[in-house]
Amino acid sequence: HFVEDIDEWKKVFDSDDPVNEHWPRNLKDNLTPLQKSLVLLAVRTDQTIKGLQEIIDKKLGKEFLEPPSFNLDVVYNDSNNTTPLIFVLSSGADPMAELIRLATKVEMVERKAAVSLGQGQGPKAEAAIKEGKEQG
């Protein structure tokens, strides 16, 4: 049926939102979320994640699609002098305001060292880690 409906499938292919676009022969209404994901994989690989998210939503619930909230106070309370907090950040993430708030709250703002890596900052980061190990 795909070849017979090629013009309609082209609309799906060209759509900005192929997941919500009308599919030929109302096919989308008769498929399981897994089958819809497989069609998306064949027609628009860039939209496959949306199909997989629908499977997760239907089988497990929306809470499995949302990242858990991050509470720095709770995480800090779970850390100790041998279990430090290490942040691996994605582009654009900036936890500095939250870190300064926590440092102020626990009266450690003068003891914090912040180093943004890149452009020769490695030695500064190493020195800050060494100082933290030796002086706490």
Secondary structure, DSSP 8 states (H G I E B T S, - for coil): -TTTTHHHHHHHHH-S-TTTS--GGGGGGGS-HHHHHHHHHHH-GGGHHHHHHHHHHHHT-GGGTS-----HHHHHHH-BTTB-------TT---HHHHHHHHHHTT-GGG------STT-HHHHHHHHHHHHHH-
